[in-house]
Amino acid sequence: MASISIRNLVKRYGHGPSANQVIHGVDAEISDGEFVVIVGPSGCGKSTLLRMVAGLEEVSEGEIRIGDRVVNNVEPADRDIAMVFQNYALYPHMSVYDNMAYGLKIKKVPVDEIRTRVDKAAKILELSALLDRKPRALSGGQRQRVAMGRAIVRNPQVFLFDEPLSNLDAKLRAQTRLEIQKLHAELGVTSLFVTHDQVEAMTLAQRMIVMNGGRMEQFGTPEEVYARPASTFVAGFIGSPPMNLMPGQADGWRFTVGGHVLTLPAAAPRAGELIMGLRPEHVTDWKVGQGQGWALKVEMLEMLGAERLVYGHLGTQMFTLRIDGTHVPPKIGDTLYLQVERQHLHWFDAKTLQRVV
């Protein structure tokens, strides 16, 4: 096992003034044995960052260390890493055993050791009964486990996962997430996992890198990123449904949103233009009809089983409220009066979009 150090990493395609820069000075220190998820929307640079660590993309500037070794110019095969892709890439004519053993055979590992490693990986992944099957006789989840087994038998210093669950349905994704968690708990190998799915990121990560436009917006534990998002992008990307973000004018205990004045539970951090954030699940209480608090007129409801989402406007700003599915729901057209607490409010600079407090 080994730590990963990413220092001022830059990636450009092309040369000179017309070069297209897609990674902008990423810095991250990943500890030995840590499971870090790189998350962000399509096109944000997360897979490019992973491929640079793997050696599949050249580094334009900066440095990558795996353990004590700078690997910028080291071939992928010599980096002591194992990669699991979105595409299982199994050999269709080979059995599960042969697919898992193939890389070791190429390296001329002794037959007895190959058998020991494959049997151990198969036991961990509950594939022991499937070793004689061909990939066509496996489900999607089983094929992905074979791909992970092929990586495990190599005993690498680092695992790299490039959206490995994207081809699975929702139930299999949840099941495979649990298997990946158990796998990491058992092996303790340093892991980088790329996904666009913030639920995967929140459930798998010990720490997470949130990417946007080739830049690292925030690096922290899921709890830190959820509780104290560093920017409006992180606030809107992490959490489902996303945080309500309301631009307006702050003046002490008053916050004006599109001409509609909201009374705050505590004074805003400063006067002037700010963006106020509040997660849909962090409304302390709500009542239908007359009352005190922020007035929200119900425009739409969504039933999601254990919870309901209520949509309406605060002034001119769309607002989402999450309520317990066991409560008697409001009706479309009702006015709700919302109570909020100061610790649940987030404040961002209206120009930089970075967190104020």
C-alpha positions in Angstrom: 0.0 0.0 0.0 1.0 3.6 -0.6 0.0 7.2 -0.2 -0.8 9.4 -3.2 0.4 12.9 -3.5 -1.0 15.2 -6.2 0.8 18.6 -6.4 -0.3 21.5 -8.6 -1.4 19.1 -11.3 -2.2 20.6 -14.7 -3.4 19.0 -17.9 -3.5 20.7 -21.3 -4.4 19.4 -24.7 -2.3 21.1 -27.5 0.4 23.7 -27.2 0.8 27.5 -27.1 -2.0 30.0 -26.8 -4.6 27.7 -28.4 -4.0 24.9 -25.8 -7.1 23.7 -24.0 -6.5 23.4 -20.3 -8.8 20.9 -18.6 -7.2 20.4 -15.2 -6.2 23.6 -13.3 -3.7 23.1 -10.5 -5.2 20.3 -8.4 -3.5 19.6 -5.0 -4.4 16.6 -2.9 -2.7 14.4 -0.3 -4.2 11.0 0.0 -3.1 8.9 3.0 -2.0 5.3 2.9 -5.1 3.0 3.0 -7.6 5.9 2.5 -10.7 5.6 0.2 -11.1 8.9 -1.7 -13.9 9.6 -4.1 -13.6 12.1 -7.0 -17.1 13.4 -7.7 -18.5 15.9 -10.1 -20.7 16.4 -13.2 -19.8 15.1 -16.7 -16.9 17.0 -18.2 -15.5 18.3 -14.9 -12.2 16.5 -15.3 -12.6 13.8 -12.7 -11.8 10.9 -15.1 -8.9 12.8 -16.6 -7.4 13.3 -13.1 -7.7 9.6 -12.4 -6.2 8.7 -15.8 -3.2 10.9 -15.0 -2.7 9.0 -11.7 -2.9 5.8 -13.7 -0.4 7.0 -16.3 -2.9 6.9 -19.2 -2.7 10.7 -19.6 0.5 12.7 -19.7 1.0 15.4 -17.0 1.4 18.9 -18.4 2.6 20.4 -15.1 2.9 19.3 -11.5 3.8 16.1 -9.8 2.2 12.8 -8.9 3.8 10.6 -6.2 2.7 7.1 -5.4 4.5 6.3 -2.1 7.9 7.9 -2.2 8.2 7.7 -6.0 7.5 10.4 -8.5 5.6 8.6 -11.3 5.1 11.4 -13.9 7.2 9.5 -16.4 6.6 5.9 -15.2 4.7 3.6 -17.5 1.2 2.5 -16.2 2.4 -1.2 -15.9 5.2 -0.1 -13.6 3.2 2.0 -11.2 1.9 -0.9 -9.1 -1.7 0.1 -9.6 -4.9 -1.8 -10.6 -7.8 -0.2 -12.4 -11.4 -1.1 -12.6 -13.3 0.5 -15.5 -17.0 1.2 -16.2 -16.7 -1.4 -19.0 -16.0 -4.8 -17.4 -13.6 -5.7 -20.3 -13.7 -9.4 -19.7 -12.5 -12.0 -22.2 -15.7 -13.7 -23.4 -14.0 -17.0 -24.3 -12.3 -17.4 -20.9 -13.8 -18.7 -17.6 -14.0 -16.4 -14.6 -10.9 -18.1 -13.2 -8.9 -17.5 -16.3 -10.1 -13.9 -16.6 -8.9 -13.3 -13.0 -5.6 -15.2 -13.5 -4.7 -13.8 -16.9 -2.6 -10.9 -15.8 -0.7 -13.0 -13.4 0.0 -15.6 -16.1 1.4 -12.9 -18.3 3.8 -11.9 -15.5 4.8 -15.6 -15.2 3.7 -15.9 -11.6 3.9 -19.5 -10.4 0.8 -21.6 -11.0 0.3 -22.4 -7.3 0.5 -18.8 -6.3 -2.0 -17.8 -9.0 -4.4 -20.4 -7.7 -4.0 -19.1 -4.1 -4.5 -15.5 -5.1 -7.6 -16.2 -7.3 -9.2 -18.4 -4.7 -8.7 -15.8 -2.0 -10.1 -13.0 -4.2 -13.0 -15.2 -5.3 -13.8 -15.9 -1.6 -13.8 -12.2 -0.7 -16.1 -11.4 -3.7 -18.3 -14.5 -3.3 -17.3 -15.8 -6.7 -16.0 -19.3 -5.7 -19.0 -21.1 -7.2 -18.7 -19.2 -10.5 -15.0 -19.8 -11.4 -15.8 -22.2 -14.2 -18.5 -20.0 -15.8 -18.0 -17.8 -18.9 -18.9 -14.1 -18.7 -22.1 -14.5 -20.7 -23.5 -16.7 -18.0 -23.1 -14.0 -15.3 -25.2 -11.0 -14.3 -23.9 -7.5 -14.6 -23.1 -7.3 -10.9 -21.2 -10.6 -11.1 -19.2 -9.4 -14.1 -18.2 -6.3 -12.2 -17.1 -8.4 -9.3 -14.9 -10.5 -11.6 -13.4 -7.2 -12.9 -12.7 -6.2 -9.3 -11.3 -9.7 -8.6 -8.9 -9.3 -11.5 -7.6 -6.2 -9.9 -7.4 -7.7 -6.4 -5.2 -10.7 -7.4 -2.5 -8.3 -8.5 -1.9 -7.1 -4.9 -1.4 -3.5 -6.0 -0.4 -0.5 -3.9 -3.4 1.5 -5.3 -6.9 0.7 -6.7 -8.3 3.1 -9.2 -12.1 2.8 -10.0 -13.4 4.7 -13.0 -17.2 4.9 -12.6 -17.4 1.1 -12.2 -21.1 1.0 -11.2 -22.6 3.1 -14.0 -23.7 0.1 -16.0 -25.7 -1.5 -13.1 -29.3 -0.9 -12.2 -30.2 0.9 -9.0 -30.5 -2.3 -6.8 -27.2 -3.7 -8.1 -25.4 -0.4 -7.6 -26.5 -0.3 -3.9 -25.4 -4.0 -3.4 -22.1 -3.5 -5.2 -21.4 -0.3 -3.1 -21.7 -2.5 0.0 -19.3 -5.0 -1.5 -16.8 -2.3 -2.3 -17.0 -1.0 1.3 -16.4 -4.5 2.7 -13.6 -5.0 0.2 -11.8 -1.9 1.3 -12.3 -2.7 5.0 -10.7 -6.1 4.4 -7.8 -5.2 2.1 -7.2 -1.6 3.3 -5.6 -0.6 -0.1 -5.4 3.1 -1.0 -8.3 3.7 -3.4 -9.4 6.5 -5.8 -13.0 6.1 -7.0 -14.5 8.3 -9.7 -18.3 8.9 -10.0 -20.8 11.5 -11.1 -23.3 10.1 -8.5 -23.2 12.1 -5.3 -25.0 9.3 -3.4 -22.2 6.9 -4.3 -19.7 9.6 -3.2 -21.3 10.2 0.1 -21.7 6.5 1.0 -18.3 5.3 -0.1 -15.9 8.1 0.6 -13.7 8.5 3.7 -12.9 11.8 2.0 -14.1 13.3 -1.3 -12.8 15.6 -4.0 -15.5 17.7 -5.5 -14.5 18.7 -9.1 -16.0 21.5 -11.2 -14.6 22.8 -14.5 -11.2 21.1 -14.0 -10.8 22.6 -10.5 -11.0 21.1 -7.1 -13.9 22.9 -5.3 -13.5 21.1 -2.0 -11.7 18.2 -0.4 -13.0 16.8 2.8 -15.1 14.1 4.6 -18.7 13.6 3.4 -19.8 15.2 6.7 -17.7 18.3 6.1 -18.8 18.7 2.5 -22.4 18.3 3.4 -22.4 20.5 6.5 -20.0 23.3 5.3 -20.0 23.4 1.5 -17.1 25.6 0.3 -19.0 27.2 -2.6 -22.5 27.4 -4.2 -21.5 24.7 -6.7 -20.7 22.2 -3.9 -23.9 23.3 -2.0 -26.0 22.7 -5.1 -24.3 19.4 -6.2 -24.0 17.6 -2.9 -27.3 16.7 -1.3 -30.5 15.4 -2.9 -32.6 17.4 -3.4 -30.0 20.2 -3.6 -29.6 23.1 -1.2 -32.0 26.0 -1.8 -29.8 28.9 -2.9 -31.4 32.4 -2.7 -29.6 35.5 -3.9 -30.7 38.7 -2.2 -29.8 41.8 -0.1 -28.9 41.3 3.5 -29.5 44.0 6.1 -29.1 42.8 9.7 -32.0 40.5 10.5 -33.7 41.2 7.1 -33.0 39.4 3.8 -34.7 40.6 0.7 -35.3 38.1 -2.1 -36.9 39.6 -5.2 -38.7 42.3 -3.2 -39.9 39.8 -0.6 -38.5 40.4 2.9 -37.5 37.3 5.0 -36.9 37.8 8.7 -33.8 35.9 9.7 -33.3 33.9 13.0 -30.0 35.8 13.4 -28.3 38.7 11.7 -26.6 38.0 8.3 -22.8 37.9 8.5 -22.6 41.2 6.6 -24.8 43.7 4.7 -25.2 43.8 1.0 -25.5 41.2 -1.8 -25.2 37.6 -0.5 -26.5 34.2 -1.4 -28.4 32.4 1.4 -28.5 28.6 1.4 -30.9 26.3 3.3 -31.2 22.5 2.7 -34.8 21.3 2.1 -34.5 19.0 5.1 -33.4 21.7 7.5 -36.7 23.6 7.9 -37.3 23.2 11.7 -41.1 23.4 11.5 -43.9 24.3 9.2 -47.6 25.1 9.6 -50.5 25.5 7.2 -52.5 28.8 7.3 -51.8 31.7 9.6 -48.5 31.8 11.5 -45.1 33.3 11.9 -42.1 32.6 9.6 -41.4 32.5 5.9 -44.6 32.2 3.8 -44.3 29.5 1.1 -47.3 28.9 -1.2 -47.4 25.2 -2.3 -47.3 24.8 -6.1 -46.4 21.1 -6.4 -45.9 18.0 -4.4 -43.9 14.8 -5.0 -44.5 11.6 -3.0 -41.3 9.6 -2.5 -42.4 7.0 -0.1 -40.7 7.8 3.2 -40.7 11.5 2.4 -42.5 14.2 0.3 -41.0 17.1 -1.5 -43.0 20.4 -1.5 -42.2 23.0 -4.1 -43.2 26.7 -4.0 -41.8 30.2 -4.1 -40.3 32.5 -1.5 -40.8 35.8 -3.2 -39.5 35.2 -6.7 -37.2 32.4 -5.7 -38.1 28.7 -6.1 -37.9 26.8 -2.8 -37.9 23.0 -2.0 -39.1 21.7 1.3 -38.6 18.0 2.4 -41.1 16.7 4.9 -41.7 13.3 6.5 -43.9 11.0 4.4 -45.9 10.0 7.6 -47.1 13.6 8.1 -50.5 14.8 6.7 -49.3 16.6 3.5 -50.3 20.2 2.6 -52.4 20.8 -0.5 -51.5 22.6 -3.6 -52.4 26.3 -3.0 -51.9 26.1 0.8 -49.6 28.7 2.3 -47.0 27.2 4.7 -45.2 29.2 7.4 -41.6 27.9 7.8 -39.5 28.1 10.9 -35.7 28.0 10.5 -32.7 28.1 12.8 -29.5 30.0 12.4 -27.2 27.0 12.4 -28.9 25.7 9.3 -28.3 28.8 7.2 -25.3 29.0 4.8 -24.0 32.3 3.4 -22.0 32.7 0.2 -20.4 35.7 -1.6 -22.6 36.8 -4.5 -19.6 37.5 -6.8 -17.1 34.8 -5.9 -19.7 32.2 -5.0 -17.4 31.1 -2.1 -18.6 30.4 1.4 -18.7 33.5 3.7 -19.7 31.6 6.9 
